[in-house]
Amino acid sequence: MMKAWLFLQTLAFESIGFYILLDKEMTQLQWVGFISSHTIACASYTLLCWILLPQKYKTPIVSSVSFLFLFNFLLPLVGMIGTACSLLVALYIPRRQSLITWQECEEAPLPQSPGDVSNTQFGAGALREILLHNDDPERRLLAVSAIRHLPKPQAVPLLQLALKDLSDDVRLLAYASLETVESQINEAISLFKSQFQYREQASKAYEIAQQYWELCYLGIAEGALRKHYLEQAEHYLTLANHLSANASTFLLLGRVMLEQQRPDEAIKYLTQAMDGGLRIKQVAPYLAEAAYETGDYETAKYYIGYFPEQKGEKLSQIKEYWA
């Protein structure tokens, strides 16, 4: 009923307006009459159109009503005809919605050589999702094969995840891959130890410690073996410092102390690393961790202030939390 009343009111006032405009020579008073009549017609028509609009186009109310009114007001009669045609088409000839909500794609091959890894869409996250959620054992086996070509810090956690797979083939390949990584590191340790025994050099002692640290850092060693590797890393880093003190050696020694839950000693070595020439931004994450472990939260907050601010990084998230 209201729609019909608004339509008739629009038709009446717009007709009156055009009657004034076309039938007589226009004076100032007649212009006022035309504009008044056209304004009332536009207001009535705007309200009618707004009622007919789909719900999602009705808000924000001010914007939708203003657009309809100005469009009809600035284009007398043409605006109303255009609005009416648009509404009729939209309401009674809507665009067909496809019932198919998926699109078939070809199965992308997983990378099977080191050169393919950098040019593929499958990063560490995608391969992890395949290991966790893909029901095809062959696909998970290919994922493990691809994981072997990732950098060690990314590959080892994924291979350890694959050790829990239900498929024997997947578990065996993951175990063999982890065994290969560990063997390579142990061979490097043996080689560096032979070189160190032949000639004691600080750089060789540091490289031995670095390999022991990598076994722990990658998560390959656990329990008593991990503790032994950390002690070995500490031993060779101490030897390296006796031969030739170095800022990088102090930094790694500080990290080893942190892993051994010895934050006071870690602070001492990390401070020496900073005094030896390393930038505070390189040492700040470990100094903040050591200060936090000792309960010195003010100092921890001070070093957190040096964390990078790049969005998405773990350190920037910690900085934002402490801000």
matplotlib code that plots the C-alpha trace (Angstrom):
import matplotlib.pyplot as plt

x = [0.0, 2.8, 4.7, 1.7, 1.1, 4.7, 4.6, 1.5, 2.8, 6.0, 4.1, 1.8, 4.5, 6.9, 4.0, 3.2, 6.8, 7.0, 3.7, 5.0, 8.3, 6.8, 3.5, 4.4, 7.1, 9.3, 9.5, 11.3, 8.2, 7.6, 11.2, 10.6, 7.4, 9.2, 12.1, 9.8, 7.6, 10.6, 12.2, 9.1, 8.9, 12.5, 12.2, 9.1, 10.8, 14.0, 12.1, 10.2, 13.5, 15.2, 12.4, 12.8, 16.5, 18.0, 18.9, 22.7, 22.4, 20.3, 23.2, 24.8, 21.5, 22.8, 25.0, 22.4, 19.6, 21.8, 23.0, 19.4, 18.1, 21.0, 20.9, 17.2, 17.3, 20.2, 18.8, 15.1, 12.9, 16.0, 17.3, 14.0, 13.7, 17.3, 16.8, 13.6, 15.2, 18.2, 15.9, 13.7, 16.7, 18.3, 15.2, 13.6, 16.5, 19.3, 22.6, 22.7, 24.6, 26.7, 26.0, 29.5, 31.7, 34.9, 37.3, 39.1, 42.9, 45.7, 47.7, 50.9, 54.1, 56.1, 59.8, 62.2, 65.5, 67.3, 66.9, 63.1, 62.6, 63.2, 60.9, 57.9, 54.8, 55.4, 57.2, 57.8, 54.2, 52.6, 54.7, 53.7, 50.0, 50.5, 52.1, 49.3, 46.2, 46.8, 45.2, 47.4, 50.6, 52.2, 51.7, 53.1, 56.1, 56.7, 56.4, 59.1, 61.3, 60.8, 61.5, 65.0, 66.0, 64.9, 67.4, 68.2, 66.4, 63.2, 63.7, 64.5, 61.2, 59.2, 61.1, 60.6, 56.9, 57.0, 58.4, 54.9, 53.2, 51.0, 52.7, 55.8, 57.4, 56.9, 58.5, 61.4, 62.2, 62.0, 64.2, 66.8, 66.8, 67.3, 70.1, 71.7, 71.7, 73.1, 75.8, 76.9, 77.3, 79.1, 81.5, 82.2, 82.9, 85.4, 87.1, 87.4, 88.7, 91.4, 92.4, 92.4, 94.6, 97.0, 97.2, 95.3, 93.5, 90.7, 88.8, 88.8, 87.7, 84.9, 83.8, 83.7, 81.5, 79.3, 78.6, 77.8, 75.5, 73.8, 73.0, 71.2, 69.7, 68.1, 66.5, 68.3, 69.8, 67.6, 68.0, 71.4, 72.9, 71.8, 73.4, 76.6, 76.7, 76.2, 79.0, 81.2, 80.3, 81.1, 84.4, 85.6, 84.3, 86.4, 89.4, 88.8, 88.7, 92.0, 93.6, 92.2, 89.2, 86.6, 83.2, 81.4, 82.8, 81.5, 78.1, 77.8, 79.1, 76.4, 73.7, 75.1, 74.9, 71.3, 70.5, 72.1, 69.9, 72.9, 71.6, 74.2, 77.1, 75.2, 75.0, 78.7, 79.7, 77.0, 78.2, 81.8, 80.5, 79.0, 82.2, 84.1, 82.4, 79.0, 76.1, 73.6, 70.8, 72.6, 73.0, 69.8, 67.5, 69.8, 70.5, 66.8, 66.2, 69.0, 67.6, 64.1, 65.5, 67.1, 63.9, 65.4, 62.3, 63.3, 66.6, 64.7, 62.4, 65.4, 66.9, 63.5, 63.5, 66.2, 64.1, 63.2, 59.8, 59.1, 55.6, 55.0, 58.4, 58.4, 60.7, 58.5, 55.5, 57.4, 58.3, 54.7, 53.6, 56.1, 55.4]
y = [0.0, 2.4, 1.6, 2.4, 5.6, 6.7, 5.8, 7.8, 10.7, 10.6, 10.5, 13.4, 15.8, 15.0, 15.6, 18.9, 19.9, 19.2, 20.8, 24.0, 23.6, 22.9, 24.6, 28.2, 30.8, 30.3, 33.1, 33.0, 32.0, 29.1, 27.9, 27.8, 25.8, 23.4, 22.8, 22.3, 19.8, 18.0, 17.8, 16.3, 13.8, 12.8, 12.4, 10.2, 8.2, 7.8, 6.4, 4.0, 2.8, 2.4, 0.2, -2.0, -2.3, -5.7, -5.6, -5.6, -2.4, -0.4, 0.3, 2.7, 4.5, 8.0, 7.0, 4.9, 7.5, 10.4, 8.6, 7.8, 11.3, 13.2, 10.9, 11.5, 15.2, 16.1, 14.1, 15.0, 12.2, 10.5, 9.6, 8.1, 6.1, 4.8, 3.9, 2.1, 0.1, -0.8, -2.0, -4.0, -5.7, -6.4, -7.7, -9.8, -10.7, -11.5, -12.9, -16.6, -18.1, -21.1, -24.1, -25.4, -23.9, -25.7, -25.7, -28.8, -28.4, -30.6, -32.2, -30.3, -32.4, -32.2, -31.1, -34.1, -32.4, -29.4, -27.2, -27.7, -26.5, -22.8, -22.8, -24.6, -23.5, -26.1, -24.6, -26.0, -25.1, -26.9, -30.0, -30.1, -29.9, -32.8, -34.9, -34.1, -34.1, -36.0, -39.5, -40.8, -42.6, -42.2, -38.4, -38.3, -40.3, -37.8, -35.0, -36.6, -37.0, -33.3, -32.3, -33.8, -30.9, -28.1, -26.4, -28.4, -26.1, -26.6, -30.2, -31.8, -30.8, -32.1, -35.3, -35.8, -35.2, -37.9, -40.4, -40.5, -41.4, -44.5, -45.7, -47.8, -46.5, -42.9, -43.5, -45.5, -42.8, -40.1, -42.1, -42.7, -39.0, -38.0, -40.6, -39.1, -35.6, -36.8, -38.9, -35.9, -33.8, -36.5, -37.0, -33.3, -33.5, -36.3, -34.4, -31.2, -33.1, -34.8, -31.4, -29.9, -32.7, -32.2, -28.4, -26.7, -23.7, -21.6, -21.7, -25.5, -25.7, -23.3, -25.4, -28.6, -26.7, -25.4, -29.0, -30.2, -27.1, -27.9, -31.4, -29.8, -26.8, -29.0, -31.2, -34.4, -35.1, -35.5, -36.3, -37.4, -37.3, -33.7, -32.8, -34.5, -32.6, -29.3, -30.1, -30.9, -27.6, -25.7, -27.6, -26.7, -23.1, -22.7, -24.1, -21.7, -18.8, -19.9, -20.0, -16.8, -15.0, -14.1, -12.3, -15.0, -17.7, -15.8, -15.4, -19.2, -20.0, -17.7, -19.6, -22.9, -21.6, -20.6, -24.1, -25.5, -23.3, -21.3, -17.7, -15.9, -17.3, -16.7, -13.0, -12.9, -14.4, -12.5, -9.2, -10.2, -10.9, -7.4, -5.9, -7.8, -5.9, -7.6, -5.2, -5.1, -6.2, -9.4, -10.2, -8.6, -11.6, -13.9, -11.2, -10.6, -14.4, -14.6, -11.6, -13.1, -16.4, -14.6, -12.7, -9.3, -8.2, -4.6, -5.6, -8.0, -5.2, -3.0, -5.6, -6.4, -2.8, -3.7, -6.4, -5.9, -4.3, -6.2, -7.5, -11.2, -12.1, -13.9, -11.3, -8.4, -10.1, -10.5, -6.8, -5.8, -7.9, -6.2, -2.7]
z = [0.0, 1.0, -2.2, -4.4, -2.5, -3.0, -6.7, -7.2, -5.3, -7.3, -10.6, -9.5, -8.4, -11.2, -13.7, -12.0, -12.3, -16.0, -16.6, -15.1, -17.0, -20.4, -20.5, -19.7, -20.1, -17.0, -14.4, -11.1, -9.2, -11.7, -11.3, -7.6, -8.2, -10.5, -8.2, -5.2, -7.0, -8.4, -5.0, -3.4, -6.3, -5.9, -2.1, -2.6, -5.3, -3.3, -0.4, -2.7, -4.3, -0.9, 0.3, -2.8, -2.5, -1.3, 2.4, 1.8, -0.3, 2.3, 4.6, 5.3, 5.1, 4.6, 1.6, -0.1, 0.3, -0.7, -3.8, -4.9, -4.2, -5.9, -9.0, -9.4, -8.6, -10.9, -13.8, -13.9, -15.3, -16.9, -13.4, -12.3, -15.5, -15.1, -11.5, -12.3, -15.1, -12.9, -10.1, -12.4, -14.0, -10.6, -8.9, -11.7, -13.9, -11.3, -12.4, -12.3, -9.4, -10.2, -8.0, -8.5, -5.8, -6.7, -9.7, -10.8, -11.0, -12.1, -9.3, -9.0, -8.9, -5.7, -6.0, -6.2, -6.6, -4.8, -7.9, -7.9, -4.4, -5.1, -8.1, -6.6, -4.8, -2.1, 0.8, 4.2, 5.3, 2.3, 2.8, 6.4, 5.5, 3.1, 5.9, 8.3, 6.1, 2.9, 3.0, 0.1, 1.4, -1.9, -1.8, 1.8, 0.6, -2.2, 0.4, 2.6, -0.5, -1.2, 2.4, 2.1, -0.2, 2.2, 4.4, 7.5, 10.0, 8.1, 7.0, 10.4, 12.2, 9.3, 9.1, 12.8, 12.2, 9.4, 11.9, 13.4, 10.1, 9.9, 6.7, 7.2, 4.0, 5.0, 8.5, 7.0, 4.5, 7.2, 9.5, 6.7, 5.9, 9.5, 9.8, 6.7, 8.2, 11.5, 9.7, 7.7, 10.8, 12.7, 9.7, 9.8, 13.5, 12.9, 10.1, 12.1, 15.2, 13.1, 11.7, 15.3, 16.6, 13.8, 14.5, 17.3, 15.8, 17.3, 14.1, 14.0, 17.7, 16.8, 13.8, 16.0, 18.6, 15.8, 14.6, 18.1, 18.5, 15.2, 16.4, 19.4, 17.6, 14.9, 17.5, 16.3, 19.8, 22.8, 26.5, 27.8, 24.3, 23.8, 27.2, 26.1, 22.8, 24.6, 27.0, 24.0, 22.4, 25.6, 25.8, 22.3, 22.5, 25.7, 23.9, 21.0, 23.4, 25.1, 21.7, 20.3, 21.8, 19.3, 19.5, 17.5, 19.9, 22.9, 21.2, 20.6, 24.1, 25.5, 23.5, 24.7, 28.3, 27.7, 26.5, 29.6, 31.8, 33.0, 32.3, 34.6, 32.7, 29.4, 30.2, 30.9, 27.6, 25.6, 27.1, 26.0, 22.5, 22.4, 23.8, 21.1, 18.3, 17.7, 17.3, 20.1, 17.7, 17.1, 20.8, 22.2, 21.7, 23.8, 26.4, 26.8, 27.2, 29.8, 31.7, 31.7, 33.0, 35.9, 36.7, 35.7, 33.6, 33.3, 31.7, 29.5, 28.4, 27.6, 25.3, 23.7, 22.6, 20.1, 18.5, 14.8, 14.0, 10.8, 11.0, 11.1, 12.7, 16.0, 17.6, 16.5, 18.0, 21.3, 21.1, 20.5, 23.5, 25.8, 24.5]

ax = plt.figure().add_subplot(projection="3d")
ax.plot(x, y, z, "-o")
ax.set_aspect("equal")
plt.show()
